[in-house]
């Protein structure tokens, strides 16, 4: 499977039916699983055997779909979560605790910014935000003795900055910590961060992976490359006995390829219960089967609209890394030679009021708190997804108050451009 193309993996990976078994991944819509003896079930609770006993921890449908996403990203293990927010929280909290410190790009989704800057701060986990354009010296200066992770987004939502994955990975590894990258926007069809040094990859599967606005979900993929035992003092949760599982040391029992996801499932999913339903996992898999076909169309529409907007007199600025004039064009070509995504952000002259007036006139594009599916949609982040941020924080994230984020769907690009052109008229 490793040598197969990304399209074949989208269709085939994760589940291979045996003789007479269902061709499609079956929906195991059951909370519990039956065993003949208490001894059989006890082995599962002791992590001495693989299997299923309660869907809050694991479910066969979910595991098949997670295995497909792991294959797409080139990882060793993966798990599904109830949302992308849950995926990012689990990925960080799995290796951080009260007293830990995170280095994060300042240019990330507003909900994730709030998660790290506010909610996790209440748990005693501090953060230093750095510009995605930070020099190596500025990056190095952000690290502390208690730093446990570096976090960023491949293509930031909605600023559309491109993370220099190799630069951030190098800094993280020189300081003995893993790099966690949210790869939601490009998807593994257009970028595989693990190939550039990322250790953990997360996704909001709600977006392009599902692709139809039908199922909320998230995913975490472990590359299996970070050696937890080499940095044992920093990650006691992985390298010291877990009293809640009879003294198991995850990094010893499951190795660097399986320790992270096993602990994340056995501890965090057990205690927080942020599960993805089997029905949603089934819908997610239907989306994954066409992901490699849909992404080129999203990119085509995104680039066409970005080029149109870049020449319009009412548009102050267009952010789309596929444009040759974009600040991140070279990084985009390096990490995403086939294009990144279908999301474009742009600023209108006239600020917030001009943005609101424009969106009211759209006929095809809908105003939604959503992005990255088959239908075109848009919003003004400053008054919706990022409204919890101050003006200073918005500026640091590259999100002016009058910015519009438009996610180009799978409609004909000519119709989308006409819709936007009409909405821009006085």
N, C-alpha and C positions, 0 to 999 in steps of 0.2 A: 504493500500500500504506500510506503514511503516514496517509491519511485513513480507513482502514478501522478497524473496532472491534477491541478486543483479542481477542475470540473468533475473529473471522475470521483474524487474524494467527496465533493458536495453531494453527489448522488449515491455513492456506494459505501462510504466509510461509516464505521460505528456499529453496523448491524449486518450480519450475514446469516440469513435463515438456513436452517438445516432442512433435510428432506421432509416435505409435508408441512413445514411451518409457515406462518403468515409471511407474505412477501413484504408487506409494509410493517414498520415497527409497531408492535401491538401496544395498545394503551392499557397498562396495568393499573386500573382505577380501583385500587385496594389500599386501605390504610395499613393492613397487617398481613402477615404471612405465617402459614401453619407449619409446625414441626412435630415430629413424632415423639421426641423426648426433650426433657428440660436440658439434658446434656448437650444436645445438638444446638439448642438456642443459646445456651451458656457460652459456647465457643464463639458465637458471634459477638456477644457482649464483651468478651475478653479479647476481641480482635485476633483470635486464633484461627478463625475460618472466615471465608468470604461468603456473602449471602445477604439476605434481606430479612428484617424482622419488623420494621416500622418505617413507613414512607417519609416521616419527618427527617430521617437520616438519609436513606437511599431508596431508590425505586428503579426497577429495570428499564422502564421507558426513559427516564431521565438519564440513566447511565449510558444507554445506547447513543443518545443525542450528545451527551457530553463527550463521549469517545470520538464522535464525528468532529466536533469542534477542536478537540485536541489534535486530531489528525490534520485538520486544516491549518492550524497554527504551528504544527511541528513540535508539539509538546508531548510530555510523557504521561500526564494525568490531568483530569479536568473534572469540574463539578458544575451543576446548574444551581442558580439561586432564584429567588422570587423577583428580583429586579436588578438593574445595573447598579443602583445605589447599594443594594445588599452585597453585590459582588465586590465593589470597591471597598466597602467597610470590612467585609470578611478578609479580603486580601491583605489589608493593612493591619487589622486587629489580630490576625493570626500570628503576627510576629512582633506586635507592639503591645505594650501594657503601660500602666500608670508609671510615669517617669521616663517614657521613651520620647524620641524626637523624630520628626519626619522632615525631609527636604522635598518640597513639591514645586512644580512649575506654577507660576501665578496665573497662567493662561489655561484655565480648565473650566469645565462646566460649573455653573453657579451652584447647583445642588451639591456637587462634590466639594467645591470650595467651602460651602457652609458646613458640610459633614466634617471636614478636616479642621477648619478654623474655629468652629463653634462647638459642635457636638462632641468631637473627640477631645477637644480642649477641656471639656467638663469631666472627661474621664482621666485627666492628668497627662494627656499626650500633647506635646507642643509641636509646632510646625514653623519652619522658616520657608517663606515663599520666595522663589527666585524667578527672574525673567527667563523665558525660554531661550532668549538670546544671550544669556549670561556667558561671560568668558569662563575659561577653565579656572582662572584664579578666583572669580566671583563664586563659582560653584563650590570650589574647595573651601572657601571661607564660610559657607553656609553649614558645613558639617560640624557636629559636636560629638563629644565622647559618647553620648547616649543616642546618636542617630541610628535608626534601625531600618529605614527604607527610603527610597527615592521614588517619587511618583510623577507621572506626566501623561498627557494624551497625545497620541500620534498626530492627529489633526484636532486642534482644540475646538470645542463647541462653546460659543459661536464665533470666536475671533478668527478661526481658521489658521492659526499659527501652526507651523510644522515643527515637531520636536526633533532635535538632532539626537537621535536615539544612541548613536555610537558615543557621542560626547557625554551624554548623561550616564550611559552604561559604564564608560571608562571611569568617570568620577565616582560612581557608586562602588564599583569593584575595588578601586584603589583605597576606599575607606571601609572595605569589608562588609558592604550591605548590598541587598538586591535592588534591581530596578524593576518597578511595577509600571506597566504601560497599559492605558485604556485604549484599545484599538477599535472602538466602536465605529467610527466614521469610515475608515478605508476598508475594514473587514480584512480577513486573511486573503481574500481574492486579490487585493491591491497592495497589501503590506503585511509582512510577517515579522514583527518586532524581535522575535527570538533569534532570527537569523542575523540581527544587528546587535545582539548583546543583551536584550531584555531577558529578565529571569521569570517574571510572572506577567501574564497578559489577562486583561479583563475585558468584558463586553457588556453593554446593554443590548441583549439579544432582541429587545423590543424594537430596535431600529432596523437596519438593513437586513439582519439575519432573518428575522420574522418577515419583514418587508411588506406587510399588509395591514399593520395597525390592529392586529387581532389578539396578540398575546404579550403581556408584560413578562419580562424575564431577564436574567443575567447569567454570566458564565465566568469562571476563573480557570485559567490554563497554567499549569506549572511546566516550565521548560525541562525541569529535572537537572539543570546545570549548576545551580548554586549549591556549594558544599556547606551545609549547615554545621557539620562537625568541625570544620576548619575554623569556624567563628563561634564555637560552642558557648563562649561566655556571653555573647550578645543574644543568643536565642535559647534560653533555658527551657522554654516551652517545647522545643523540638529536640533538645539535646540532653535533657534531664528527665528523670522518671515522672510520669504523669500518675499521680495518686488516684485520679478518678478512673483510671484504666489499669489498676493493679501494677503500677510501676513501669508501664511500657515507655521505652525511649524511642520516639517515632523515627528519629534519624538513624538509629541503629537497626531497628526492626524492619523499616520499610525503605531504607536507603535514601539518598538524595532525590531519587526519581519519584518516590511515593510519599515521603514524609509530610510535605506541605499540605497536599490535598487530603491525606488521611486525617491529619490533625484538624484541619478546617472542617471536615465532615463530622468527625468523632466528637469534637468539642463545640465548635461554634454553631453548626447546624443543630446539634443536639440541644444546645442551651438557648439559642435565639429562634430556631425554627423557621428561618426565612426560605421556605422550600418553594420550588416551582412545581405547579401541579402537573401530573402526567398528561392531562389534556393539553395544557399549554406547551409542554415539551413536544407533544405530537404535532401541534400546529407549527412550532418552531422548526421542526425537521422538514415539514412541507416547504417552508420558506428557504431553508438551507439547500434544498435540492435544486432550486433555480437561482441561487445567489450568484453563481459565476456567469449566468446569462443576463441578470438584471443589472449588475454593477457597471458594465460598460455603457449601458443605456443611460444610467444615472449620471455617469461622468460626461457622456456626450451632451446631455441636456444642461448640465451644470456649466460646462465650458462655453456652450453657445450663449446662454443667458449672461454669463459673466462678461463675455466679449461685447454683447449688446449694451449692457449697463455701463461698461467702461468708456463708451463713446457718447453717453447721454449727458446733456448739459445740466440736468438737475441732480446728477449723481456726483457727490463730492469724492467718494472713494469706494473701490470695490475690493473685497478680500476674497481671493480664490487662488490657491497656490498653483493651479494649472495655467494661469495667465503668465505670459513671459515677463510682464511688467511687475508681477507680484514679488514682494520681498522674499518669499519662501519658495520661489520657483525652482531654484537649484537644489534645495533640500528635497523638494517634492519629487523632482526627477530622479534624485539619488535613491530615495526610499520607496517611491511609488511611480515607477516609469510608465505604468499603464494608466495613470491618473489616480486621484484620491477618492473623491466622493461627488455627490450631486448637490452639496450644500454650498450656497453662496451667501455672503453677508455684504451689505453695502450701506453707505450713509448718504442720506438725502440732504440737500441744502434745505434749511428750515427746521432741522432737528426733530424733536419728538412729535410735534403737531403735524409736520409734513409726512412723517412716517405713518401716523394714524390715518391721515387723509388718503394716502396711497393705498393702504391695506383695505379700506372701506370700498374702494372702487374695483378691486380684483373680482373676477368672475370665476376663473378656473381654480386659482390658488385659494385655499381656505385658511382662515386665521385659526390656528390650533397650537396647543401646547404639545407639539409633537414634531418629529423630524424623521427623515430617512425612511419613507415607505413609498408605495406605488403611486400615491396621489400627492400632488404638489401642495405644500402648505407653507405658511410663513407666520412670523411673530416679531414683536419688538421686545428684545430680551430685557431691556431696562425696566419695563413695566410688567414683566411676566416672570420668566425663569430666573432672572438675576436681580429681581427687585429688592432682595434682602441685602444687596451690596451697596456700599456708599459710593458716591461719585468718584472718590479717590481709588477705591477698589475696582470700580468699573474701568477707569483709565488704565490701571495697572494690568488688567486683564485684556486690554485692547477692545473695549466695548463702549463706544460713545453712546450717549443717551438716545440719539436719533438713529441708531443702527437697526437695520432690518435683516433678519435671517430668513432666507427663503430656501426651502428644500425642494429641489426639482424632482418630480416623480417620473413616471414612465409614459407620460403623454407625448404627443408630437411636439418637437421643440419649436416649430413655427407657431403653433397655437399658444404656447407658453409665452413666447416673445411678444406676440400680438396682445395678449392679456396684460402683460406688464407695461407695454407701450401705451395702451389705452388708459391704464391706471395712473400713468405719469402725466397725462394731459391735464391742462388747467380746467 
